[in-house]
């Protein structure tokens, strides 16, 4: 099973390096990560690695993938934001202000 995980990871890394298929990869990310926590973890790690290991001029594709990845609206969207952006608890300032108003 561990070798299967390594093969999937390597396959995704190779696909994400090919900038000619960015639109297709975005669709693939959307379908494979939708309501799939385990695959979302894998893709998140690969996107983060791609963002950290590229030159600034080569960030267009990984950032495009990150936008799609973070925009998936399912029960794991908050998890994806935490993994990719590093926020332990993603709450906006508006959410916090609303909570303060309700408590007063």
Secondary structure, 3 states (H helix, E strand, C coil): CHHHHHHHHHHHHHHHHCHHHHHHHHHHHHHHHCCCHHHHHHHHHHHHHHHHHCCHHHCHHHHHHHHHHHHCCCCCHHHHHHHHHCCCCCCCHHHHHHHHHHHC
